[in-house]
Amino acid sequence: MVAARGDEVAGPLARPVDYDAEHSAGLVATLRAWLDAFGDVTAAAAAEFVHPNTFRYRLRRVAEVSGIDLDDPEARFGAMLQLRVMRPGEQGLRLRPDGRAVRR
């Protein structure tokens, strides 16, 4: 989850946050969009302004990088909860207008 002081992401979501900071891949934004769309890839892809196949690829990368089992309802809930409580600005990151986390 988030470290005790709330200033550092820990657990499975830390890996995609770090990956995004290095590669500007948009994995955190992809996961957030997918969870917000209740798993509807078409709606989530439209929200991210990408083709659904591109979105599916990014979603696979989220699972690979994070190790989160996106088929597990408890893992999805944990990821959703962590996304809601993390603060990108406190982790040496900032959000671009497209929702991607990048290093300051």
Phi, psi and chi 1 to 4 in degrees:
 res  aa     phi    psi   chi1   chi2   chi3   chi4
   1 MET       - -140.4 -172.3   68.7   64.8      -
   2 VAL  -102.0  140.5  176.2      -      -      -
   3 ALA   -56.3  160.4      -      -      -      -
   4 ALA   -51.6  -39.8      -      -      -      -
   5 ARG   -80.4   -9.2  -71.6 -173.0   10.4 -141.1
   6 GLY    79.5   13.0      -      -      -      -
   7 ASP  -109.7    6.0   59.8   -6.8      -      -
   8 GLU  -146.8  133.0 -172.4  175.9  -47.6      -
   9 VAL   -81.3  135.4  175.1      -      -      -
  10 ALA  -127.2  173.3      -      -      -      -
  11 GLY    77.5 -163.4      -      -      -      -
  12 PRO   -59.0  -31.7  -18.4   26.5      -      -
  13 LEU   -74.1  -16.9 -156.1   54.4      -      -
  14 ALA   -63.8  -36.2      -      -      -      -
  15 ARG   -65.9  -48.6  -70.3  177.7  -72.3 -124.4
  16 PRO   -67.5  -30.0    8.2  -14.4      -      -
  17 VAL   -63.4  -47.0  167.0      -      -      -
  18 ASP   -64.6  -41.1  -69.3  -19.0      -      -
  19 TYR   -61.7  -44.5 -170.6   89.6      -      -
  20 ASP   -62.0  -39.8  -82.4   -3.1      -      -
  21 ALA   -63.6  -33.8      -      -      -      -
  22 GLU   -85.5  -35.2  -70.4 -178.7   32.3      -
  23 HIS  -117.1   -5.2  -56.4  -74.3      -      -
  24 SER    49.2   46.4  -64.1      -      -      -
  25 ALA   -84.3  -18.7      -      -      -      -
  26 GLY    76.1   24.4      -      -      -      -
  27 LEU   -67.1  -40.0  -61.5 -175.7      -      -
  28 VAL   -66.0  -43.3  173.7      -      -      -
  29 ALA   -63.6  -37.5      -      -      -      -
  30 THR   -63.2  -48.1  -62.7      -      -      -
  31 LEU   -62.3  -44.5  179.1   59.2      -      -
  32 ARG   -61.0  -45.1 -175.7 -174.8  -57.8  -90.7
  33 ALA   -62.9  -42.1      -      -      -      -
  34 TRP   -65.3  -43.7 -176.0   72.4      -      -
  35 LEU   -66.9  -40.3  -69.0  169.2      -      -
  36 ASP   -64.5  -28.9  -72.2  -11.2      -      -
  37 ALA   -91.8   11.5      -      -      -      -
  38 PHE    55.3   37.7  -59.1  102.7      -      -
  39 GLY    84.4    4.7      -      -      -      -
  40 ASP   -82.2  103.3 -177.2  -18.3      -      -
  41 VAL   -63.2  -40.2  169.5      -      -      -
  42 THR   -62.1  -46.7  -55.5      -      -      -
  43 ALA   -66.9  -41.6      -      -      -      -
  44 ALA   -66.4  -40.6      -      -      -      -
  45 ALA   -62.7  -41.0      -      -      -      -
  46 ALA   -63.5  -39.1      -      -      -      -
  47 ALA   -66.1  -30.4      -      -      -      -
  48 GLU   -93.4   -2.5  -72.8  -66.5  -60.2      -
  49 PHE    60.1   42.2  -57.3  103.5      -      -
  50 VAL  -130.4  161.8  -63.1      -      -      -
  51 HIS   -67.2  144.9 -169.4  -83.2      -      -
  52 PRO   -54.9  -35.4  -28.3   35.4      -      -
  53 ASN   -67.1  -38.4  -71.1  -16.9      -      -
  54 THR   -62.5  -42.0  -59.5      -      -      -
  55 PHE   -63.5  -43.4 -167.9   87.2      -      -
  56 ARG   -60.5  -41.3  -75.1 -177.0 -170.7   94.5
  57 TYR   -60.5  -47.3  169.0   75.9      -      -
  58 ARG   -62.4  -38.0  -71.4 -177.7 -176.2  174.6
  59 LEU   -65.0  -38.9 -159.0   55.3      -      -
  60 ARG   -63.0  -39.9  -78.4 -167.3  -56.2  -87.8
  61 ARG   -64.3  -37.6  -71.8  -64.5  -63.2  149.2
  62 VAL   -57.3  -48.7  167.2      -      -      -
  63 ALA   -63.6  -41.5      -      -      -      -
  64 GLU   -66.1  -47.0  -69.4  169.6    3.4      -
  65 VAL   -71.7  -42.1  169.4      -      -      -
  66 SER   -85.7  -29.9   69.2      -      -      -
  67 GLY    80.2    7.0      -      -      -      -
  68 ILE   -75.3  129.6  -62.6  170.9      -      -
  69 ASP   -83.3  100.4  179.2    1.7      -      -
  70 LEU   -71.0   -8.1  -62.4  176.6      -      -
  71 ASP   -86.6  -11.3  -67.7  -32.7      -      -
  72 ASP   -91.4  115.7  179.2    3.6      -      -
  73 PRO   -58.2  -36.3  -16.8   24.0      -      -
  74 GLU   -69.8  -37.3  -69.7 -177.5   18.4      -
  75 ALA   -66.0  -41.0      -      -      -      -
  76 ARG   -62.9  -43.0  -71.0 -167.6  -49.7  -95.8
  77 PHE   -62.3  -44.1  175.8   73.9      -      -
  78 GLY   -60.5  -42.5      -      -      -      -
  79 ALA   -65.9  -41.8      -      -      -      -
  80 MET   -62.8  -44.0 -176.0 -178.9  -68.1      -
  81 LEU   -62.8  -45.2 -177.7   60.5      -      -
  82 GLN   -64.4  -38.5 -171.1  170.6    2.7      -
  83 LEU   -62.1  -33.1  -76.5  168.0      -      -
  84 ARG   -74.7  -30.3  -64.3  -64.9 -177.9 -106.4
  85 VAL   -98.3  -14.8  -61.1      -      -      -
  86 MET   -76.9  148.5   69.8 -177.7 -121.7      -
  87 ARG  -120.7  103.6  -65.3 -179.1 -173.6   96.8
  88 PRO   -55.6  -35.4  -23.9   32.4      -      -
  89 GLY   -64.0  -24.2      -      -      -      -
  90 GLU   -87.6   -1.9  -65.6  178.3   -6.8      -
  91 GLN  -110.8   19.0  -58.6  149.2   31.3      -
  92 GLY    75.4   16.0      -      -      -      -
  93 LEU  -118.7  161.6  -55.6  174.3      -      -
  94 ARG  -136.6  155.4   66.0  176.1  175.8   80.1
  95 LEU   -95.7  129.9  -71.4 -179.3      -      -
  96 ARG   -76.2  167.5  -65.5 -174.6  -18.1 -168.1
  97 PRO   -58.0  -26.0  -26.1   33.6      -      -
  98 ASP   -84.8    5.1   62.9    4.0      -      -
  99 GLY    89.0    0.5      -      -      -      -
 100 ARG   -83.0  141.1  -66.1 -178.3 -179.0 -176.8
 101 ALA   -87.4  132.5      -      -      -      -
 102 VAL  -135.5  153.3  -66.0      -      -      -
 103 ARG   -67.2  146.1  -69.7 -139.6 -173.5  -86.4
 104 ARG   -71.6      -  -71.3 -174.5 -176.6 -178.3
